Amino acid sequence: MIKDLTELVEAGIISDETANKILEFYQHKKDQSKNKLNIAFGILGALLVGLGIIMIVAHNWDDLSRGVKTCFAFIPLIIGQGFCGYALFNKPGNITWREASSTFLFFAIGSSISLVGQIYNMHGNLSLFLLTWMVLGLPIIYVMRSSLVSQLYLCGITYYAAETCYWSYPNHESYLYWLLLIAALPHYYSISKNNPNSNFTHYHHWLVPLSLTITLGTIAYQTEELIFVAYMSLYSLFSIIGHLDYFKNQKIRNNGYLILGALGTISILFVLSYDWYWEQLRTKNISIHQILGSVEFAASLIISIIALGLLYIEKRNKTIRDFNPFEITFILFILLFILGFVSYISVLLVNILILIIGVITIRNGSKMGHLGVLNFGLLIIMVLIGCKFVDLNLDFVTKGILFILLGVGFFITNYLMLKKRKSHESK
């Protein structure tokens, strides 16, 4: 590369100053790659050392006295704190040291809790263990400014909520999850603001909406039909966040809000494109008092208000053409939900809504010149037509011909899109 730059300078194509800037740019890029590799190897090394210590101790565990076992239970915790102290005071700017030592300490906390509980036969369950571990691990995120521990923490509290509510349903409730999540958000905001292009930040853009998606269902108890309204509002909120100016220069694969919002919205609409849900809604005797007093209603109301407020802030000076269909679906769905109590037409309107979303998504994909968005719109329409044709009493030959036509339409649309893209590139 240096040779090429020298030739360009000698040929008078670029100046010496430009050549130096190019070299500095690629040197900085190279240094960033090295840092990422060092961080990865540092974290991996910390995990392997921790696992090695556990395996060595486990091999001779039964032959050790209770006092010795207790000492071994706290040794990883002491080592982890020592590493964190060294990284904090002697290597404050070294991300590799900070993340590796923080990760080691985080897992040391979990191992110490489990070992002490096993040594002294303390009664408990997995939910209590996870809760204790996450509460004790939370300060590491802020003291060490560790984004990896933040990711592990998000996974841990999500597992805690699932273990507490889904797998122990209906004996427990996981309201503590929401407090634990709020406690982690300041760090998420900080890295999003200060390091928007960091891989740690990109992973958080996936983990936070995934965690919310998994745990929102834990509140479903009395009026479970309302949980679909809460989820639809949540996915529309994700779509609104995913279309913020903050994500404009981000690659779509790094925008978990946008992808999960679209996939979640269309998945729920497909599930509710059949009459089973609306039949249950019409036949189940749910009083207004029950609805208004339910946790599901409170969650639906809060999420819908937040989504509506953010939508107004972002779109108040824009025309209707600037609206993405996934951003406003929750408003239409709330109207369909209310209508579903008294009419059979809601299921038909849901199918029409899916078709409209598919068509608008195809148009947006064509306008953007983005094959992924275009194919997603095509896939929506193909799945909708396919699902409805499967329900019809048609012979296999007719169904086969229809699916062939759909496939041909899919290929033709992609061909025209690629041809259009090439013509624009050649201009």
Summary of the structure (lengths in Angstrom):
residues: 427
radius of gyration: 27.2
end to end distance: 29.9
largest distance: 84.5
contacts: 1272
relative contact order: 0.05
helix: 83%
strand: 0%
